[in-house]
Amino acid sequence: MPGKTLVEKVLSRASGHPVRAGDTTIAKVDLAYVQDGTGPLTFRMMEQMNLIKAANPQRSVVFIDHSSPPPRRELATDHVYLRDFAAKTGMILSDVGQGVCHQVAFEKYVRPWDVVIGADSHSVMGGAMGAFATGMGSTDVAVALALGKTWLRVPETLKFEVRGKFHKGVFSKDLILRVLGDIKTDGATYKAMEWGGPAWAAMPMTERMVLSNMAIEGGGKCGPQPSDQETKRYLREHGREGDWKEIRPDEDAGYEAVHPYDAGDLDPMVARPPQEDNVVPVTDPSVKGLKIQQVYLGSCTNARYEDIQVFCDYMKGEKVAEGTRLIVVPASKEAYARSMKEGLFEILLDAGATIQSPGCGACPGVHLGIPGDGENVLSTTNRNYVGRMGNPAAFTYLASPATAAATAMFGVITDPREVR
């Protein structure tokens, strides 16, 4: 019998007995969370089931991030309900201004070997920590919060082995867009998208988070990554070194398929609307030189301090092109405070940016940057389907912070390798 993949190892621990891909199991949940879009549905389901409790309140979190601060009366009232429910059950409340649930969860709560259940599809980002992290519907999350366990089928694993070295101007966002272009949005349906290889090992944690974050765009159930010395360094940086544990797949782990990639072969990539797998190199005539009315640097995918730093490395001393808007929403309070302390806000403001408070911002299309009819947006977010940013008559192109910065400078989609 082959060795175990990452997801088989984590779910065996959480199940209390060995499990393999294809098994159905009941697993202990180590962290569960909701956000303000899904939280009201989850809590009303708990009320209907008469399960108004949290099995592990100190590992249950209510995030207010999608409409934060609330733009409308009914959303503000939902926030009141969420705060009351958190107080009643003892759950942790992450209120307005703290940041996007996945980012804050990663900074404060997710640990290697954890099973993480979130009422949001991009909960898969926790996989970069060495956890099994996945998004579920409100009913499943309601049960996970109340009883501290969940049921699931152990997914088969696709291994993405990355070798070589990234060229200047190319980042993990370009890698995951290239992968999505290859496997399409259903290529990993209910699979674990496990990452490894020398180029992966050389990535800082913030770049690894992008890969797990967008596993769901390939249909992935989760995007697990080994927990190594870089994981330990990240936890130490956040005062949580004691949470570190190593986890690696067995050398002879049984994968459904192995997909090799050479980082040195990659160009900066752009995902065209209306789907995340509609990917071309930034040099493709269909995108290069395309007029962009709004550049958005935000979301749980690419709005950490390091992303803002990359953006500012290009933007320093430059101005946003006439006819183009630049909106920046840091992913968390930590990213906001560090960017301000390190002088990045000064660069952004001098360039002409509008900087909003931490949260999801324009990504889910609720507020803080909804484009107008017929406008093109170049965004560092993770989704570009019709209407994603709040206007079905607008068009969203996905790219890295470097490509976003080059585009902001010239007002048209621009190859960052031609800038610096």
PyMOL commands that set and color helices and strands:
alter all, ss='L'
color gray80, all
select helices_A, chain A and resi 6-15+39-48+57-59+73-89+101-108+121-129+138-147+172-183+198-201+205-218+229-237+241-243+263-265+305-315+333-341+344-351+401-410+416-418
alter helices_A, ss='H'
color red, helices_A
select strands_A, chain A and resi 24-28+31-35+60-63+92-94+115-118+132-135+149-153+157-163+192-196+257-262+269-271+279-281+294-298+325-329+354-355+376-379+395-398
alter strands_A, ss='S'
color yellow, strands_A
deselect
rebuild
show_as cartoon
